[in-house]
């Protein structure tokens, strides 16, 4: 259960914070419902907050798997609270891989 909640959190953080899905949906909602061509920033809480989405999706997940316990709720609370740090860790991993690729390209180019 712990691994599944962590993977669920990573997926939610990617979708909400990194993919651009929420901002795109806000633009579409603004155009569809409000009939506006220009985008006016607005909040869709809890749908644009990775902390909130992680918490509520996690609670639903625990309920569906009959795993609601104090330990699991506390772990879920810690995961949702650290959603912003998980985002930063994902970006750090991406930057490290990019740095390794750039250095590899530089080494290959020196050989040519």
Biopython code that builds the backbone (N, CA, C, O; Angstrom):
import numpy as np
from Bio.PDB.StructureBuilder import StructureBuilder

atoms = [
    (1, "UNK", "N", (0.816, -1.195, 0.000)),
    (1, "UNK", "CA", (0.000, 0.000, 0.000)),
    (1, "UNK", "C", (0.864, 1.265, 0.000)),
    (1, "UNK", "O", (0.503, 2.264, -0.623)),
    (2, "UNK", "N", (1.987, 1.224, 0.687)),
    (2, "UNK", "CA", (2.866, 2.392, 0.766)),
    (2, "UNK", "C", (3.437, 2.733, -0.610)),
    (2, "UNK", "O", (3.481, 3.900, -1.000)),
    (3, "UNK", "N", (3.870, 1.708, -1.339)),
    (3, "UNK", "CA", (4.428, 1.927, -2.677)),
    (3, "UNK", "C", (3.364, 2.481, -3.624)),
    (3, "UNK", "O", (3.642, 3.379, -4.419)),
    (4, "UNK", "N", (2.167, 1.954, -3.538)),
    (4, "UNK", "CA", (1.093, 2.410, -4.422)),
    (4, "UNK", "C", (0.742, 3.873, -4.165)),
    (4, "UNK", "O", (0.521, 4.636, -5.105)),
    (5, "UNK", "N", (0.690, 4.262, -2.890)),
    (5, "UNK", "CA", (0.393, 5.658, -2.575)),
    (5, "UNK", "C", (1.500, 6.588, -3.066)),
    (5, "UNK", "O", (1.217, 7.686, -3.544)),
    (6, "UNK", "N", (2.742, 6.165, -2.954)),
    (6, "UNK", "CA", (3.849, 6.973, -3.456)),
    (6, "UNK", "C", (3.759, 7.129, -4.975)),
    (6, "UNK", "O", (3.913, 8.235, -5.494)),
    (7, "UNK", "N", (3.513, 6.034, -5.685)),
    (7, "UNK", "CA", (3.383, 6.101, -7.140)),
    (7, "UNK", "C", (2.182, 6.944, -7.555)),
    (7, "UNK", "O", (2.244, 7.676, -8.543)),
    (8, "UNK", "N", (1.105, 6.842, -6.809)),
    (8, "UNK", "CA", (-0.077, 7.659, -7.068)),
    (8, "UNK", "C", (0.262, 9.137, -6.899)),
    (8, "UNK", "O", (-0.146, 9.964, -7.715)),
    (9, "UNK", "N", (1.000, 9.471, -5.852)),
    (9, "UNK", "CA", (1.393, 10.852, -5.602)),
    (9, "UNK", "C", (2.296, 11.378, -6.710)),
    (9, "UNK", "O", (2.108, 12.498, -7.184)),
    (10, "UNK", "N", (3.265, 10.587, -7.122)),
    (10, "UNK", "CA", (4.166, 11.011, -8.204)),
    (10, "UNK", "C", (3.374, 11.275, -9.482)),
    (10, "UNK", "O", (3.627, 12.258, -10.178)),
    (11, "UNK", "N", (2.426, 10.409, -9.789)),
    (11, "UNK", "CA", (1.597, 10.580, -10.987)),
    (11, "UNK", "C", (0.748, 11.840, -10.892)),
    (11, "UNK", "O", (0.644, 12.591, -11.862)),
    (12, "UNK", "N", (0.145, 12.076, -9.742)),
    (12, "UNK", "CA", (-0.689, 13.270, -9.549)),
    (12, "UNK", "C", (0.160, 14.529, -9.659)),
    (12, "UNK", "O", (-0.246, 15.490, -10.314)),
    (13, "UNK", "N", (1.319, 14.540, -9.034)),
    (13, "UNK", "CA", (2.206, 15.714, -9.098)),
    (13, "UNK", "C", (2.597, 15.987, -10.543)),
    (13, "UNK", "O", (2.618, 17.141, -10.970)),
    (14, "UNK", "N", (2.904, 14.947, -11.293)),
    (14, "UNK", "CA", (3.249, 15.138, -12.702)),
    (14, "UNK", "C", (2.074, 15.762, -13.462)),
    (14, "UNK", "O", (2.252, 16.737, -14.192)),
    (15, "UNK", "N", (0.886, 15.202, -13.290)),
    (15, "UNK", "CA", (-0.281, 15.683, -14.042)),
    (15, "UNK", "C", (-0.640, 17.112, -13.648)),
    (15, "UNK", "O", (-0.861, 17.957, -14.515)),
    (16, "UNK", "N", (-0.699, 17.387, -12.350)),
    (16, "UNK", "CA", (-1.155, 18.690, -11.879)),
    (16, "UNK", "C", (-0.091, 19.774, -12.059)),
    (16, "UNK", "O", (-0.386, 20.860, -12.559)),
    (17, "UNK", "N", (1.137, 19.480, -11.655)),
    (17, "UNK", "CA", (2.167, 20.524, -11.593)),
    (17, "UNK", "C", (3.066, 20.615, -12.816)),
    (17, "UNK", "O", (3.569, 21.696, -13.122)),
    (18, "UNK", "N", (3.280, 19.524, -13.516)),
    (18, "UNK", "CA", (4.316, 19.521, -14.555)),
    (18, "UNK", "C", (3.795, 19.385, -15.981)),
    (18, "UNK", "O", (4.436, 19.878, -16.909)),
    (19, "UNK", "N", (2.675, 18.743, -16.180)),
    (19, "UNK", "CA", (2.249, 18.430, -17.545)),
    (19, "UNK", "C", (1.592, 19.605, -18.273)),
    (19, "UNK", "O", (1.566, 19.631, -19.504)),
    (20, "UNK", "N", (1.065, 20.568, -17.532)),
    (20, "UNK", "CA", (0.342, 21.663, -18.174)),
    (20, "UNK", "C", (-1.115, 21.356, -18.406)),
    (20, "UNK", "O", (-1.834, 22.171, -18.985)),
    (21, "UNK", "N", (-1.570, 20.191, -17.965)),
    (21, "UNK", "CA", (-2.960, 19.774, -18.179)),
    (21, "UNK", "C", (-3.942, 20.737, -17.515)),
    (21, "UNK", "O", (-4.930, 21.141, -18.129)),
    (22, "UNK", "N", (-3.672, 21.103, -16.270)),
    (22, "UNK", "CA", (-4.612, 21.952, -15.528)),
    (22, "UNK", "C", (-4.712, 23.336, -16.156)),
    (22, "UNK", "O", (-5.813, 23.868, -16.305)),
    (23, "UNK", "N", (-3.592, 23.919, -16.521)),
    (23, "UNK", "CA", (-3.645, 25.255, -17.140)),
    (23, "UNK", "C", (-4.369, 25.210, -18.483)),
    (23, "UNK", "O", (-5.098, 26.141, -18.825)),
    (24, "UNK", "N", (-4.175, 24.148, -19.234)),
    (24, "UNK", "CA", (-4.889, 23.998, -20.508)),
    (24, "UNK", "C", (-6.390, 23.858, -20.280)),
    (24, "UNK", "O", (-7.188, 24.439, -21.016)),
    (25, "UNK", "N", (-6.774, 23.096, -19.271)),
    (25, "UNK", "CA", (-8.199, 22.932, -18.962)),
    (25, "UNK", "C", (-8.803, 24.252, -18.485)),
    (25, "UNK", "O", (-9.957, 24.545, -18.795)),
    (26, "UNK", "N", (-8.051, 25.042, -17.747)),
    (26, "UNK", "CA", (-8.549, 26.349, -17.310)),
    (26, "UNK", "C", (-8.829, 27.245, -18.511)),
    (26, "UNK", "O", (-9.844, 27.940, -18.554)),
    (27, "UNK", "N", (-7.921, 27.225, -19.488)),
    (27, "UNK", "CA", (-8.115, 28.025, -20.697)),
    (27, "UNK", "C", (-9.366, 27.560, -21.431)),
    (27, "UNK", "O", (-10.162, 28.382, -21.885)),
    (28, "UNK", "N", (-9.543, 26.256, -21.549)),
    (28, "UNK", "CA", (-10.723, 25.722, -22.244)),
    (28, "UNK", "C", (-12.013, 26.037, -21.497)),
    (28, "UNK", "O", (-13.025, 26.367, -22.117)),
    (29, "UNK", "N", (-11.984, 25.938, -20.175)),
    (29, "UNK", "CA", (-13.167, 26.272, -19.376)),
    (29, "UNK", "C", (-13.503, 27.745, -19.545)),
    (29, "UNK", "O", (-14.670, 28.109, -19.689)),
    (30, "UNK", "N", (-12.497, 28.576, -19.528)),
    (30, "UNK", "CA", (-12.703, 30.019, -19.696)),
    (30, "UNK", "C", (-13.348, 30.312, -21.046)),
    (30, "UNK", "O", (-14.261, 31.133, -21.137)),
    (31, "UNK", "N", (-12.881, 29.654, -22.075)),
    (31, "UNK", "CA", (-13.432, 29.874, -23.418)),
    (31, "UNK", "C", (-14.823, 29.277, -23.572)),
    (31, "UNK", "O", (-15.696, 29.886, -24.190)),
    (32, "UNK", "N", (-15.033, 28.092, -23.014)),
    (32, "UNK", "CA", (-16.299, 27.387, -23.190)),
    (32, "UNK", "C", (-17.414, 27.973, -22.339)),
    (32, "UNK", "O", (-18.492, 28.275, -22.851)),
    (33, "UNK", "N", (-17.169, 28.133, -21.071)),
    (33, "UNK", "CA", (-18.227, 28.566, -20.159)),
    (33, "UNK", "C", (-18.417, 30.072, -20.185)),
    (33, "UNK", "O", (-19.543, 30.563, -20.248)),
    (34, "UNK", "N", (-17.309, 30.802, -20.136)),
    (34, "UNK", "CA", (-17.405, 32.255, -20.038)),
    (34, "UNK", "C", (-17.377, 32.949, -21.395)),
    (34, "UNK", "O", (-17.517, 34.170, -21.470)),
    (35, "UNK", "N", (-17.197, 32.177, -22.471)),
    (35, "UNK", "CA", (-17.172, 32.710, -23.833)),
    (35, "UNK", "C", (-16.165, 33.846, -23.990)),
    (35, "UNK", "O", (-16.442, 34.857, -24.635)),
    (36, "UNK", "N", (-15.002, 33.660, -23.392)),
    (36, "UNK", "CA", (-13.944, 34.672, -23.459)),
    (36, "UNK", "C", (-12.791, 34.133, -24.283)),
    (36, "UNK", "O", (-12.400, 32.974, -24.144)),
    (37, "UNK", "N", (-12.256, 34.974, -25.133)),
    (37, "UNK", "CA", (-11.077, 34.606, -25.913)),
    (37, "UNK", "C", (-9.812, 34.802, -25.090)),
    (37, "UNK", "O", (-8.859, 34.034, -25.220)),
    (38, "UNK", "N", (-9.800, 35.830, -24.243)),
    (38, "UNK", "CA", (-8.625, 36.090, -23.416)),
    (38, "UNK", "C", (-8.757, 35.283, -22.119)),
    (38, "UNK", "O", (-9.846, 35.135, -21.564)),
    (39, "UNK", "N", (-7.646, 34.781, -21.670)),
    (39, "UNK", "CA", (-7.629, 33.944, -20.474)),
    (39, "UNK", "C", (-7.479, 34.798, -19.228)),
    (39, "UNK", "O", (-6.521, 35.560, -19.101)),
    (40, "UNK", "N", (-8.410, 34.671, -18.325)),
    (40, "UNK", "CA", (-8.347, 35.349, -17.034)),
    (40, "UNK", "C", (-7.990, 34.296, -15.985)),
    (40, "UNK", "O", (-8.757, 33.352, -15.796)),
    (41, "UNK", "N", (-6.853, 34.427, -15.298)),
    (41, "UNK", "CA", (-6.458, 33.415, -14.316)),
    (41, "UNK", "C", (-7.509, 33.236, -13.220)),
    (41, "UNK", "O", (-8.034, 34.211, -12.682)),
    (42, "UNK", "N", (-7.805, 31.989, -12.901)),
    (42, "UNK", "CA", (-8.715, 31.660, -11.819)),
    (42, "UNK", "C", (-8.314, 30.314, -11.238)),
    (42, "UNK", "O", (-7.559, 29.555, -11.845)),
    (43, "UNK", "N", (-8.831, 30.037, -10.060)),
    (43, "UNK", "CA", (-8.473, 28.810, -9.358)),
    (43, "UNK", "C", (-9.577, 27.773, -9.509)),
    (43, "UNK", "O", (-10.763, 28.101, -9.482)),
    (44, "UNK", "N", (-9.174, 26.531, -9.667)),
    (44, "UNK", "CA", (-10.117, 25.410, -9.714)),
    (44, "UNK", "C", (-9.884, 24.480, -8.521)),
    (44, "UNK", "O", (-9.913, 23.258, -8.668)),
    (45, "UNK", "N", (-9.658, 25.050, -7.360)),
    (45, "UNK", "CA", (-9.369, 24.226, -6.180)),
    (45, "UNK", "C", (-10.520, 23.266, -5.963)),
    (45, "UNK", "O", (-11.674, 23.678, -6.076)),
    (46, "UNK", "N", (-10.268, 22.051, -5.667)),
    (46, "UNK", "CA", (-9.008, 21.404, -5.347)),
    (46, "UNK", "C", (-8.303, 20.796, -6.556)),
    (46, "UNK", "O", (-7.306, 20.095, -6.389)),
    (47, "UNK", "N", (-8.796, 21.048, -7.774)),
    (47, "UNK", "CA", (-8.267, 20.358, -8.949)),
    (47, "UNK", "C", (-6.945, 20.904, -9.460)),
    (47, "UNK", "O", (-6.283, 20.238, -10.257)),
    (48, "UNK", "N", (-6.541, 22.082, -9.035)),
    (48, "UNK", "CA", (-5.260, 22.622, -9.480)),
    (48, "UNK", "C", (-4.231, 22.659, -8.346)),
    (48, "UNK", "O", (-3.252, 23.403, -8.409)),
    (49, "UNK", "N", (-4.460, 21.869, -7.334)),
    (49, "UNK", "CA", (-3.572, 21.808, -6.177)),
    (49, "UNK", "C", (-3.140, 20.348, -5.981)),
    (49, "UNK", "O", (-3.954, 19.498, -5.621)),
    (50, "UNK", "N", (-1.864, 20.068, -6.219)),
    (50, "UNK", "CA", (-1.410, 18.675, -6.114)),
    (50, "UNK", "C", (-1.527, 18.145, -4.690)),
    (50, "UNK", "O", (-1.753, 16.951, -4.496)),
    (51, "UNK", "N", (-1.379, 19.004, -3.703)),
    (51, "UNK", "CA", (-1.570, 18.582, -2.317)),
    (51, "UNK", "C", (-3.011, 18.107, -2.111)),
    (51, "UNK", "O", (-3.240, 17.029, -1.563)),
    (52, "UNK", "N", (-3.970, 18.909, -2.549)),
    (52, "UNK", "CA", (-5.393, 18.574, -2.370)),
    (52, "UNK", "C", (-5.782, 17.318, -3.141)),
    (52, "UNK", "O", (-6.446, 16.431, -2.605)),
    (53, "UNK", "N", (-5.365, 17.251, -4.394)),
    (53, "UNK", "CA", (-5.722, 16.095, -5.223)),
    (53, "UNK", "C", (-5.091, 14.827, -4.668)),
    (53, "UNK", "O", (-5.733, 13.777, -4.642)),
    (54, "UNK", "N", (-3.839, 14.912, -4.222)),
    (54, "UNK", "CA", (-3.182, 13.747, -3.629)),
    (54, "UNK", "C", (-3.948, 13.275, -2.401)),
    (54, "UNK", "O", (-4.173, 12.076, -2.232)),
    (55, "UNK", "N", (-4.343, 14.196, -1.556)),
    (55, "UNK", "CA", (-5.070, 13.841, -0.339)),
    (55, "UNK", "C", (-6.384, 13.141, -0.673)),
    (55, "UNK", "O", (-6.643, 12.047, -0.171)),
    (56, "UNK", "N", (-7.221, 13.758, -1.516)),
    (56, "UNK", "CA", (-8.552, 13.207, -1.769)),
    (56, "UNK", "C", (-8.512, 11.939, -2.607)),
    (56, "UNK", "O", (-9.270, 11.006, -2.342)),
    (57, "UNK", "N", (-7.653, 11.884, -3.604)),
    (57, "UNK", "CA", (-7.524, 10.653, -4.390)),
    (57, "UNK", "C", (-6.956, 9.543, -3.515)),
    (57, "UNK", "O", (-7.369, 8.390, -3.636)),
    (58, "UNK", "N", (-6.017, 9.878, -2.639)),
    (58, "UNK", "CA", (-5.464, 8.886, -1.716)),
    (58, "UNK", "C", (-6.499, 8.347, -0.750)),
    (58, "UNK", "O", (-6.532, 7.145, -0.488)),
    (59, "UNK", "N", (-7.348, 9.220, -0.214)),
    (59, "UNK", "CA", (-8.417, 8.773, 0.685)),
    (59, "UNK", "C", (-9.371, 7.839, -0.061)),
    (59, "UNK", "O", (-9.769, 6.801, 0.470)),
    (60, "UNK", "N", (-9.733, 8.205, -1.283)),
    (60, "UNK", "CA", (-10.614, 7.344, -2.089)),
    (60, "UNK", "C", (-9.935, 6.005, -2.362)),
    (60, "UNK", "O", (-10.573, 4.956, -2.279)),
    (61, "UNK", "N", (-8.652, 6.038, -2.686)),
    (61, "UNK", "CA", (-7.892, 4.815, -2.945)),
    (61, "UNK", "C", (-7.869, 3.910, -1.712)),
    (61, "UNK", "O", (-8.106, 2.707, -1.812)),
    (62, "UNK", "N", (-7.584, 4.499, -0.552)),
    (62, "UNK", "CA", (-7.563, 3.704, 0.685)),
    (62, "UNK", "C", (-8.947, 3.116, 0.986)),
    (62, "UNK", "O", (-9.064, 1.964, 1.406)),
    (63, "UNK", "N", (-9.971, 3.905, 0.770)),
    (63, "UNK", "CA", (-11.332, 3.422, 1.013)),
    (63, "UNK", "C", (-11.677, 2.265, 0.081)),
    (63, "UNK", "O", (-12.242, 1.262, 0.516)),
    (64, "UNK", "N", (-11.338, 2.402, -1.204)),
    (64, "UNK", "CA", (-11.667, 1.360, -2.180)),
    (64, "UNK", "C", (-10.911, 0.064, -1.901)),
    (64, "UNK", "O", (-11.387, -1.018, -2.245)),
    (65, "UNK", "N", (-9.739, 0.167, -1.283)),
    (65, "UNK", "CA", (-8.948, -1.024, -0.981)),
    (65, "UNK", "C", (-9.106, -1.474, 0.470)),
    (65, "UNK", "O", (-8.348, -2.311, 0.959)),
    (66, "UNK", "N", (-10.102, -0.905, 1.149)),
    (66, "UNK", "CA", (-10.387, -1.268, 2.544)),
    (66, "UNK", "C", (-9.126, -1.196, 3.395)),
    (66, "UNK", "O", (-8.848, -2.098, 4.186)),
    (67, "UNK", "N", (-8.370, -0.126, 3.230)),
    (67, "UNK", "CA", (-7.088, 0.023, 3.913)),
    (67, "UNK", "C", (-7.000, 1.305, 4.733)),
    (67, "UNK", "O", (-5.907, 1.817, 4.971)),
    (68, "UNK", "N", (-8.135, 1.821, 5.160)),
    (68, "UNK", "CA", (-8.103, 3.030, 5.970)),
    (68, "UNK", "C", (-7.635, 2.658, 7.369)),
    (68, "UNK", "O", (-8.318, 1.955, 8.115)),
    (69, "UNK", "N", (-6.447, 3.152, 7.698)),
    (69, "UNK", "CA", (-5.881, 2.949, 9.029)),
    (69, "UNK", "C", (-5.135, 4.222, 9.397)),
    (69, "UNK", "O", (-4.833, 5.051, 8.539)),
    (70, "UNK", "N", (-4.848, 4.363, 10.664)),
    (70, "UNK", "CA", (-4.124, 5.551, 11.104)),
    (70, "UNK", "C", (-2.765, 5.648, 10.426)),
    (70, "UNK", "O", (-2.340, 6.737, 10.039)),
    (71, "UNK", "N", (-2.085, 4.526, 10.280)),
    (71, "UNK", "CA", (-0.773, 4.513, 9.640)),
    (71, "UNK", "C", (-0.866, 4.961, 8.181)),
    (71, "UNK", "O", (-0.072, 5.788, 7.735)),
    (72, "UNK", "N", (-1.822, 4.422, 7.447)),
    (72, "UNK", "CA", (-1.960, 4.782, 6.033)),
    (72, "UNK", "C", (-2.399, 6.234, 5.857)),
    (72, "UNK", "O", (-1.931, 6.907, 4.938)),
    (73, "UNK", "N", (-3.279, 6.725, 6.713)),
    (73, "UNK", "CA", (-3.715, 8.118, 6.619)),
    (73, "UNK", "C", (-2.559, 9.058, 6.954)),
    (73, "UNK", "O", (-2.393, 10.089, 6.301)),
    (74, "UNK", "N", (-1.763, 8.717, 7.956)),
    (74, "UNK", "CA", (-0.607, 9.550, 8.302)),
    (74, "UNK", "C", (0.404, 9.569, 7.158)),
    (74, "UNK", "O", (0.954, 10.622, 6.834)),
    (75, "UNK", "N", (0.649, 8.416, 6.547)),
    (75, "UNK", "CA", (1.572, 8.347, 5.413)),
    (75, "UNK", "C", (1.039, 9.182, 4.244)),
    (75, "UNK", "O", (1.795, 9.911, 3.602)),
    (76, "UNK", "N", (-0.249, 9.071, 3.978)),
    (76, "UNK", "CA", (-0.870, 9.853, 2.920)),
    (76, "UNK", "C", (-0.766, 11.346, 3.217)),
    (76, "UNK", "O", (-0.511, 12.143, 2.314)),
    (77, "UNK", "N", (-0.959, 11.724, 4.465)),
    (77, "UNK", "CA", (-0.834, 13.133, 4.850)),
    (77, "UNK", "C", (0.578, 13.639, 4.577)),
    (77, "UNK", "O", (0.757, 14.753, 4.085)),
    (78, "UNK", "N", (1.574, 12.826, 4.895)),
    (78, "UNK", "CA", (2.958, 13.234, 4.645)),
    (78, "UNK", "C", (3.233, 13.338, 3.145)),
    (78, "UNK", "O", (3.904, 14.269, 2.700)),
    (79, "UNK", "N", (2.722, 12.395, 2.373)),
    (79, "UNK", "CA", (2.915, 12.464, 0.925)),
    (79, "UNK", "C", (2.261, 13.711, 0.332)),
    (79, "UNK", "O", (2.876, 14.418, -0.466)),
    (80, "UNK", "N", (1.032, 13.976, 0.720)),
    (80, "UNK", "CA", (0.341, 15.141, 0.163)),
    (80, "UNK", "C", (1.011, 16.436, 0.607)),
    (80, "UNK", "O", (1.106, 17.387, -0.169)),
    (81, "UNK", "N", (1.475, 16.475, 1.850)),
    (81, "UNK", "CA", (2.160, 17.671, 2.350)),
    (81, "UNK", "C", (3.459, 17.927, 1.596)),
    (81, "UNK", "O", (3.852, 19.079, 1.413)),
    (82, "UNK", "N", (4.124, 16.868, 1.160)),
    (82, "UNK", "CA", (5.397, 17.004, 0.462)),
    (82, "UNK", "C", (5.251, 16.964, -1.062)),
    (82, "UNK", "O", (6.234, 16.725, -1.764)),
    (83, "UNK", "N", (4.066, 17.189, -1.575)),
    (83, "UNK", "CA", (3.851, 17.154, -3.025)),
    (83, "UNK", "C", (4.737, 18.161, -3.747)),
    (83, "UNK", "O", (5.249, 17.864, -4.826)),
    (84, "UNK", "N", (4.928, 19.348, -3.173)),
    (84, "UNK", "CA", (5.786, 20.342, -3.824)),
    (84, "UNK", "C", (7.247, 19.891, -3.850)),
    (84, "UNK", "O", (7.965, 20.183, -4.806)),
    (85, "UNK", "N", (7.691, 19.185, -2.812)),
    (85, "UNK", "CA", (9.061, 18.669, -2.808)),
    (85, "UNK", "C", (9.222, 17.519, -3.801)),
    (85, "UNK", "O", (10.280, 17.364, -4.411)),
    (86, "UNK", "N", (8.183, 16.726, -3.957)),
    (86, "UNK", "CA", (8.220, 15.640, -4.941)),
    (86, "UNK", "C", (8.342, 16.236, -6.342)),
    (86, "UNK", "O", (9.062, 15.703, -7.186)),
    (87, "UNK", "N", (7.647, 17.329, -6.585)),
    (87, "UNK", "CA", (7.784, 18.032, -7.877)),
    (87, "UNK", "C", (9.226, 18.472, -8.087)),
    (87, "UNK", "O", (9.790, 18.277, -9.164)),
    (88, "UNK", "N", (9.817, 19.063, -7.064)),
    (88, "UNK", "CA", (11.206, 19.522, -7.172)),
    (88, "UNK", "C", (12.161, 18.348, -7.389)),
    (88, "UNK", "O", (13.132, 18.478, -8.135)),
    (89, "UNK", "N", (11.904, 17.213, -6.757)),
    (89, "UNK", "CA", (12.755, 16.035, -6.950)),
    (89, "UNK", "C", (12.647, 15.505, -8.380)),
    (89, "UNK", "O", (13.646, 15.090, -8.967)),
    (90, "UNK", "N", (11.446, 15.518, -8.935)),
    (90, "UNK", "CA", (11.269, 15.092, -10.330)),
    (90, "UNK", "C", (12.057, 16.013, -11.257)),
    (90, "UNK", "O", (12.723, 15.547, -12.181)),
    (91, "UNK", "N", (11.980, 17.312, -11.011)),
    (91, "UNK", "CA", (12.717, 18.271, -11.837)),
    (91, "UNK", "C", (14.224, 18.104, -11.658)),
    (91, "UNK", "O", (14.975, 18.238, -12.625)),
    (92, "UNK", "N", (14.678, 17.813, -10.434)),
    (92, "UNK", "CA", (16.103, 17.586, -10.183)),
    (92, "UNK", "C", (16.597, 16.364, -10.953)),
    (92, "UNK", "O", (17.673, 16.399, -11.550)),
    (93, "UNK", "N", (15.820, 15.290, -10.943)),
    (93, "UNK", "CA", (16.196, 14.081, -11.688)),
    (93, "UNK", "C", (16.293, 14.397, -13.175)),
    (93, "UNK", "O", (17.226, 13.960, -13.849)),
    (94, "UNK", "N", (15.322, 15.159, -13.685)),
    (94, "UNK", "CA", (15.352, 15.540, -15.096)),
    (94, "UNK", "C", (16.592, 16.369, -15.413)),
    (94, "UNK", "O", (17.253, 16.140, -16.425)),
    (95, "UNK", "N", (16.909, 17.334, -14.546)),
    (95, "UNK", "CA", (18.082, 18.181, -14.769)),
    (95, "UNK", "C", (19.382, 17.378, -14.708)),
    (95, "UNK", "O", (20.297, 17.617, -15.496)),
    (96, "UNK", "N", (19.464, 16.431, -13.780)),
    (96, "UNK", "CA", (20.670, 15.591, -13.675)),
    (96, "UNK", "C", (20.849, 14.739, -14.924)),
    (96, "UNK", "O", (21.963, 14.607, -15.430)),
    (97, "UNK", "N", (19.772, 14.165, -15.420)),
    (97, "UNK", "CA", (19.859, 13.356, -16.642)),
    (97, "UNK", "C", (20.257, 14.245, -17.821)),
    (97, "UNK", "O", (21.055, 13.833, -18.664)),
    (98, "UNK", "N", (19.708, 15.462, -17.888)),
    (98, "UNK", "CA", (20.083, 16.401, -18.941)),
    (98, "UNK", "C", (21.552, 16.770, -18.882)),
    (98, "UNK", "O", (22.212, 16.882, -19.915)),
    (99, "UNK", "N", (22.066, 16.961, -17.670)),
    (99, "UNK", "CA", (23.487, 17.285, -17.503)),
    (99, "UNK", "C", (24.366, 16.130, -17.967)),
    (99, "UNK", "O", (25.374, 16.353, -18.638)),
    (100, "UNK", "N", (24.002, 14.912, -17.622)),
    (100, "UNK", "CA", (24.761, 13.734, -18.054)),
    (100, "UNK", "C", (24.737, 13.628, -19.580)),
    (100, "UNK", "O", (25.763, 13.346, -20.198)),
    (101, "UNK", "N", (23.582, 13.851, -20.182)),
    (101, "UNK", "CA", (23.484, 13.800, -21.648)),
    (101, "UNK", "C", (24.352, 14.873, -22.296)),
    (101, "UNK", "O", (25.058, 14.595, -23.265)),
    (102, "UNK", "N", (24.308, 16.092, -21.773)),
    (102, "UNK", "CA", (25.120, 17.177, -22.339)),
    (102, "UNK", "C", (26.606, 16.883, -22.234)),
    (102, "UNK", "O", (27.360, 17.115, -23.179)),
    (103, "UNK", "N", (27.023, 16.377, -21.094)),
    (103, "UNK", "CA", (28.438, 16.044, -20.938)),
    (103, "UNK", "C", (28.845, 14.907, -21.865)),
    (103, "UNK", "O", (29.953, 14.909, -22.401)),
    (104, "UNK", "N", (27.967, 13.949, -22.053)),
    (104, "UNK", "CA", (28.248, 12.849, -22.977)),
    (104, "UNK", "C", (28.385, 13.372, -24.400)),
    (104, "UNK", "O", (29.300, 12.975, -25.122)),
    (105, "UNK", "N", (27.474, 14.271, -24.812)),
    (105, "UNK", "CA", (27.571, 14.872, -26.140)),
    (105, "UNK", "C", (28.883, 15.633, -26.302)),
    (105, "UNK", "O", (29.522, 15.556, -27.352)),
    (106, "UNK", "N", (29.279, 16.358, -25.282)),
    (106, "UNK", "CA", (30.529, 17.119, -25.353)),
    (106, "UNK", "C", (31.733, 16.183, -25.508)),
    (106, "UNK", "O", (32.647, 16.480, -26.277)),
    (107, "UNK", "N", (31.745, 15.072, -24.795)),
    (107, "UNK", "CA", (32.834, 14.103, -24.913)),
    (107, "UNK", "C", (32.848, 13.496, -26.311)),
    (107, "UNK", "O", (33.914, 13.349, -26.910)),
    (108, "UNK", "N", (31.689, 13.148, -26.830)),
    (108, "UNK", "CA", (31.617, 12.556, -28.180)),
    (108, "UNK", "C", (32.075, 13.568, -29.223)),
    (108, "UNK", "O", (32.796, 13.210, -30.154)),
    (109, "UNK", "N", (31.664, 14.827, -29.079)),
    (109, "UNK", "CA", (32.066, 15.864, -30.036)),
    (109, "UNK", "C", (33.576, 16.114, -30.014)),
    (109, "UNK", "O", (34.155, 16.442, -31.050)),
    (110, "UNK", "N", (34.219, 15.967, -28.865)),
    (110, "UNK", "CA", (35.660, 16.155, -28.800)),
    (110, "UNK", "C", (36.398, 15.033, -29.555)),
    (110, "UNK", "O", (37.486, 15.264, -30.083)),
    (111, "UNK", "N", (35.834, 13.853, -29.610)),
    (111, "UNK", "CA", (36.445, 12.732, -30.314)),
    (111, "UNK", "C", (36.349, 12.895, -31.832)),
    (111, "UNK", "O", (37.175, 12.359, -32.571)),
    (112, "UNK", "N", (35.353, 13.627, -32.285)),
    (112, "UNK", "CA", (35.134, 13.770, -33.734)),
    (112, "UNK", "C", (36.022, 14.785, -34.322)),
    (112, "UNK", "O", (35.967, 15.029, -35.528)),
]
sb = StructureBuilder()
sb.init_structure("model")
sb.init_model(0)
sb.init_chain("A")
sb.init_seg("    ")
for serial, (resi, resn, name, xyz) in enumerate(atoms, 1):
    if name == "N":
        sb.init_residue(resn, " ", resi, " ")
    sb.init_atom(name, np.array(xyz, "f"), 0.0, 1.0, " ", f" {name:<3s}", serial, name[0])
structure = sb.get_structure()
